């Protein structure tokens, strides 16, 4: 299992619809609204790095209203 955080910047005016769509994506375990350079932080879980890449690039970035993302792969210490 691999986990990560996806920092998401939203396009103005589409926040509610975009958040609803993001919550429906398989692999997104939690979604938090934040203040600052980013609008949302998505906790994601995947079986491997290839699957995580598909979730971020193929699903999260494909949602209308997602302006940009930055992915942080996490590890237990």
KALINGI-V465895 format. One record per backbone hydrogen bond with DSSP energy under -0.5 kcal/mol. NH is the residue of the N-H (numbers start at 0). CO is the residue of the C=O. Records with the same first field share a line. If there is no record, write none. Layout:
NH = CO / CO
This chain:
1 = 45
2 = 73
3 = 43
4 = 71
5 = 41
6 = 4 / 69
7 = 39
8 = 67
10 = 64
13 = 10
17 = 13
18 = 14
19 = 15
20 = 16
21 = 17
22 = 18
23 = 19 / 20
24 = 21
27 = 24
28 = 26 / 42
29 = 42
31 = 40
33 = 38
38 = 7
39 = 7
40 = 31
41 = 5
42 = 29 / 40
43 = 3 / 41
44 = 26
45 = 1
51 = 47
52 = 48
53 = 49
54 = 50
55 = 51
56 = 52
57 = 52 / 53
58 = 53 / 54
59 = 54
60 = 55
62 = 58 / 59
65 = 62
66 = 8 / 64
67 = 8
69 = 6
71 = 4
72 = 70
73 = 2
